[in-house]
């Protein structure tokens, strides 16, 4: 479908591009949302590490460290949120 706009129709008229979707993005499943949040945080941490150290290139060790930090930060946040929740009452 992406190549259709490049080639004209046999009669010479340009092919119309497909209209962009106007639907709102659907909510991600919780497992996908967790991975997406960790990936975003890991990228932000890596960028901050490089900025602080005034570097323009990351090593594999840098990327792994940023990912471990992101995982730990999200786990700590999850623990804090769990501890702050009031106990749930079970209904019979």
Long-range contacts (C-beta under 8 A, 24 or more apart in sequence): 34-74, 37-74, 38-67, 38-70, 38-71, 38-74, 39-70, 41-70, 41-73, 41-74, 42-66, 42-67, 42-69, 42-70, 45-69, 45-70
